[in-house]
Amino acid sequence: MNLINKLNYSYKFVCDNSENVGINYNKIDEMIDQIRNSSVTYWLDSNPYGLMDMDVESIVNFLFIYHAIGDYCFWGDPKWEIQTDLGTMDGSYAIMYLILNKFKANNNFEMSIDEFKKLLKGNVTIPLFEDRYHNLVEMNNLLKRSGKSFYNLIIDLNIDNQLFEFIVSNLDYFKDVSTYDGEEILFYKRAQLLTSDILHVREKKEQIDVDYSHLIGCADYKIPQVMRCYGMLEFSDSLADRVDNKVELEEGSKEEVEIRANTLKVIDYIYEKLDRKYSRMDINDFIWLLGQDKSKMTKPYHRTLTKRY
């Protein structure tokens, strides 16, 4: 069994044994009605920077950099923020803004740690700064060994399991495995997201046949927050108290793994109820985009210091 197939079953053991996280299927059915009556769009179509207007090779090479250093763990007290000509920004769109501006000016991201610190300068040091820099070094080493751009490395990989395997076998920073009651649980949120992004972009820009149907969704902190705010995920009293009071959950703890696993179960349930009309990654994107309306986020996201999401 290949690695991407293992993604499709390992999390289910956690769901079958969860003590702290439950699922409200009536609320999920309400969300399914909302999806039926809405357009499901790819998350990067909503980016405010015209990213999708670039040529496909540039977009893919940019995404390789962005997913090395940009798509995980922004919370803190105070939260990392930057000032831009678009106003104050934080989170994934803020770091995308900084990386994209640098990429358009000079797409060479071989830089010293001091140069990297200057690139990501905000009101506070971005969480996991040194991990992000180590990822950048590992990314550059892969490109130097190959002598090719990332786009040219993956140009023949149009099926998710092939592209996913290439990414995780060549870059250690995408590893995302937890243990739950002695069982190994595979999530690989960031590797899935990069795989999905590349295939969505190539499908849209090159109009080629791609397959991202085996990807299961992104077990992060934003999507379960949306699910909880809409009543789809329910926490035990003790877990709700910890999350609502912004008490950090340890990476790999039972509570954290249960939140991530049940997030994937909700996505899969919606996928099946909609007769597989939309991919699980497209359902994932729909829910993530709901979370960008902060007025609807009536409950906080869980806080785990992690480079996995």
Legacy VTK file of the C-alpha trace (Angstrom):
# vtk DataFile Version 3.0
C-alpha trace
ASCII
DATASET POLYDATA
POINTS 309 float
0.000 0.000 0.000
1.410 3.406 -0.953
1.662 6.274 1.492
-1.243 8.288 0.140
-3.562 5.284 0.491
-2.527 4.993 4.133
-3.765 8.550 4.640
-7.241 7.359 3.771
-7.584 4.943 6.651
-5.140 5.623 9.502
-7.071 8.586 10.968
-10.253 6.511 11.244
-8.825 4.582 14.194
-8.679 7.857 16.115
-12.280 8.753 15.231
-13.501 5.346 16.389
-11.843 5.854 19.780
-12.189 9.605 20.382
-12.932 10.679 23.936
-12.763 14.459 23.549
-14.147 15.251 20.086
-17.527 14.324 18.622
-19.392 14.984 15.376
-22.865 16.509 14.951
-24.171 15.083 11.690
-27.298 17.262 11.671
-25.091 20.347 11.554
-22.962 18.787 8.835
-26.097 18.185 6.762
-26.881 21.905 7.075
-23.402 22.661 5.744
-23.949 20.223 2.890
-27.062 22.174 1.876
-24.961 25.352 1.927
-22.327 23.754 -0.314
-25.003 22.539 -2.737
-26.303 26.091 -3.064
-22.870 27.704 -3.414
-19.981 27.666 -5.814
-17.014 25.668 -4.572
-13.841 27.514 -5.503
-10.141 26.862 -5.237
-8.728 28.773 -2.271
-5.982 30.570 -4.202
-8.557 32.062 -6.575
-9.466 34.322 -3.638
-5.934 35.595 -2.977
-5.726 39.400 -3.153
-2.410 39.597 -5.041
-3.196 38.381 -8.559
-1.113 35.259 -7.989
-3.072 33.255 -10.543
-2.286 35.836 -13.225
1.367 34.747 -13.319
2.558 32.066 -15.735
2.177 28.508 -14.504
5.893 27.813 -14.018
6.258 30.913 -11.840
3.205 30.001 -9.778
4.450 26.460 -9.132
7.952 27.646 -8.225
6.462 30.279 -5.914
4.220 27.693 -4.241
7.242 25.495 -3.566
8.822 28.339 -1.597
5.574 29.360 0.081
4.865 25.845 1.331
8.399 25.479 2.650
8.178 28.485 4.948
4.690 29.917 4.888
1.722 27.649 5.483
1.839 26.847 9.195
1.546 28.128 12.758
1.066 31.878 13.024
-0.561 32.190 16.440
1.078 33.909 19.366
0.513 36.619 21.958
0.739 39.069 20.354
0.046 37.533 16.967
2.642 38.117 14.246
1.481 40.925 11.947
2.916 43.043 9.149
2.057 46.487 7.855
1.428 46.682 4.101
-0.061 49.059 1.564
-3.186 46.895 1.920
-3.283 47.516 5.670
-2.371 45.327 8.650
-2.163 41.653 7.720
-1.488 38.404 9.553
-1.394 34.676 8.935
-1.074 32.920 5.585
-1.992 35.895 3.424
0.548 38.105 5.227
3.461 35.739 4.651
2.255 35.134 1.101
2.413 38.904 0.536
6.046 39.065 1.713
7.213 35.992 -0.194
5.428 36.970 -3.406
6.863 40.493 -3.410
10.352 39.051 -2.945
9.715 36.382 -5.604
8.595 38.931 -8.198
11.650 41.094 -7.539
14.144 38.206 -7.408
13.100 34.571 -7.248
16.417 33.468 -5.730
15.669 32.537 -2.106
19.194 31.518 -1.110
19.703 33.888 1.799
21.406 34.187 5.151
19.408 33.847 8.337
19.706 37.619 8.849
18.313 38.270 5.370
15.505 35.845 6.097
14.735 37.610 9.371
14.521 40.895 7.507
12.152 39.372 4.937
9.716 38.193 7.629
10.040 41.222 9.897
6.796 42.036 11.701
5.615 43.340 15.034
7.160 40.239 16.661
9.348 37.371 15.453
7.230 34.945 13.469
6.622 31.646 15.338
9.061 28.833 14.566
11.362 31.206 12.725
14.395 28.894 12.864
12.374 25.925 11.610
11.234 27.986 8.655
14.814 28.911 7.851
15.951 25.278 8.057
13.150 24.370 5.637
14.390 27.030 3.230
17.912 25.615 3.378
16.627 22.073 2.746
14.515 23.319 -0.164
17.486 25.094 -1.744
19.672 22.013 -1.316
17.181 19.930 -3.294
17.179 22.465 -6.122
20.987 22.656 -6.158
21.334 18.862 -6.259
18.908 18.569 -9.142
20.083 21.587 -11.121
16.459 22.216 -12.080
13.590 24.442 -11.080
10.894 22.795 -8.987
8.448 23.064 -11.901
10.803 21.082 -14.125
11.284 18.483 -11.406
7.552 17.720 -11.210
6.437 18.463 -14.766
5.579 14.819 -15.504
3.783 14.156 -12.189
0.084 14.851 -12.782
-1.400 12.252 -10.416
-1.603 13.049 -6.712
-0.036 9.859 -5.384
3.028 10.280 -7.626
3.507 13.967 -6.840
2.830 13.461 -3.131
5.375 10.629 -2.907
7.982 12.764 -4.671
7.442 15.648 -2.251
7.565 13.659 0.980
10.447 11.419 -0.090
12.663 14.379 -0.984
11.833 16.848 1.785
11.911 15.838 5.448
10.101 18.972 6.584
6.809 17.655 5.242
6.715 14.677 7.617
3.476 14.698 9.639
2.933 11.539 11.654
1.412 11.158 15.133
0.874 8.235 17.498
-2.493 7.485 19.119
-2.964 4.558 21.524
0.101 2.947 19.980
-1.114 3.332 16.387
0.702 5.426 13.788
-1.563 8.144 12.382
-0.622 9.891 9.134
-1.851 13.427 8.362
0.682 15.107 6.024
-1.362 18.313 5.871
1.291 20.502 4.245
2.415 17.941 1.671
-1.197 17.375 0.661
-1.799 21.091 0.319
1.252 21.588 -1.898
0.215 18.589 -4.011
-3.307 19.940 -4.350
-2.124 23.463 -5.157
0.208 22.320 -7.905
-2.396 20.097 -9.542
-5.159 22.704 -9.296
-2.892 25.344 -10.841
-1.749 23.104 -13.671
-5.317 22.002 -14.356
-6.479 25.624 -14.561
-3.504 27.172 -16.335
-2.349 24.359 -18.628
-5.733 22.678 -19.073
-4.237 19.237 -18.623
-5.783 16.184 -17.018
-4.764 15.815 -13.379
-5.974 13.675 -10.494
-6.172 14.938 -6.905
-9.003 12.613 -5.874
-6.948 10.598 -3.377
-6.097 13.567 -1.132
-8.136 13.580 2.083
-8.006 17.170 3.341
-5.943 19.392 5.598
-6.044 18.658 9.316
-4.957 22.048 10.621
-6.290 24.550 13.183
-8.469 26.804 10.990
-10.748 24.180 9.452
-11.695 22.536 12.785
-12.321 26.027 14.162
-14.830 26.657 11.356
-16.403 23.250 11.911
-16.822 23.941 15.608
-18.245 27.431 15.027
-20.825 25.905 12.675
-21.597 23.117 15.164
-20.172 20.247 13.127
-17.448 19.390 15.651
-18.200 19.219 19.371
-15.614 19.198 22.151
-15.851 17.673 25.605
-16.274 20.198 28.412
-12.640 19.893 29.449
-11.297 20.320 25.915
-13.700 23.183 25.158
-12.527 24.940 28.308
-8.885 24.610 27.308
-9.417 25.744 23.728
-11.726 28.618 24.668
-9.214 29.862 27.228
-6.414 29.592 24.679
-4.486 26.982 26.640
-1.892 25.367 24.391
-2.457 21.734 23.394
0.733 19.731 23.134
1.617 18.458 19.690
0.754 14.763 19.514
-1.535 14.853 22.559
-4.735 12.803 22.405
-6.850 15.965 22.237
-4.853 17.453 19.381
-4.813 14.233 17.353
-8.561 13.761 17.888
-9.302 17.269 16.613
-7.258 16.647 13.484
-8.663 13.184 12.794
-12.306 14.145 13.233
-11.778 17.115 10.925
-10.913 14.636 8.183
-13.923 12.466 9.010
-16.255 15.452 8.553
-14.688 16.251 5.167
-15.036 12.631 4.065
-18.669 12.492 5.230
-19.501 15.600 3.173
-17.629 14.115 0.201
-19.702 10.939 0.291
-23.022 12.728 0.938
-22.409 14.904 -2.114
-21.876 11.741 -4.173
-18.206 12.623 -4.684
-19.252 15.539 -6.888
-16.498 17.654 -5.334
-13.071 16.454 -4.291
-12.259 16.395 -0.593
-9.683 19.128 -1.176
-12.325 21.355 -2.771
-14.619 20.760 0.218
-11.611 21.526 2.432
-11.109 24.840 0.583
-14.796 25.772 0.876
-14.681 25.351 4.649
-11.349 27.184 4.962
-12.710 30.148 3.022
-15.689 30.347 5.391
-13.170 30.910 8.155
-11.823 34.041 6.486
-14.990 35.836 7.640
-13.758 36.505 11.148
-17.172 37.814 12.249
-18.472 34.231 11.972
-15.645 32.763 14.046
-17.370 32.814 17.435
-14.962 30.312 19.006
-11.150 30.364 18.950
-8.960 27.845 17.157
-6.961 25.340 19.181
-3.372 26.352 19.812
-0.542 23.911 19.160
3.013 25.007 18.463
3.822 22.898 15.422
5.411 23.072 11.989
2.918 20.505 10.712
0.107 23.036 10.207
LINES 1 310
309 0 1 2 3 4 5 6 7 8 9 10 11 12 13 14 15 16 17 18 19 20 21 22 23 24 25 26 27 28 29 30 31 32 33 34 35 36 37 38 39 40 41 42 43 44 45 46 47 48 49 50 51 52 53 54 55 56 57 58 59 60 61 62 63 64 65 66 67 68 69 70 71 72 73 74 75 76 77 78 79 80 81 82 83 84 85 86 87 88 89 90 91 92 93 94 95 96 97 98 99 100 101 102 103 104 105 106 107 108 109 110 111 112 113 114 115 116 117 118 119 120 121 122 123 124 125 126 127 128 129 130 131 132 133 134 135 136 137 138 139 140 141 142 143 144 145 146 147 148 149 150 151 152 153 154 155 156 157 158 159 160 161 162 163 164 165 166 167 168 169 170 171 172 173 174 175 176 177 178 179 180 181 182 183 184 185 186 187 188 189 190 191 192 193 194 195 196 197 198 199 200 201 202 203 204 205 206 207 208 209 210 211 212 213 214 215 216 217 218 219 220 221 222 223 224 225 226 227 228 229 230 231 232 233 234 235 236 237 238 239 240 241 242 243 244 245 246 247 248 249 250 251 252 253 254 255 256 257 258 259 260 261 262 263 264 265 266 267 268 269 270 271 272 273 274 275 276 277 278 279 280 281 282 283 284 285 286 287 288 289 290 291 292 293 294 295 296 297 298 299 300 301 302 303 304 305 306 307 308
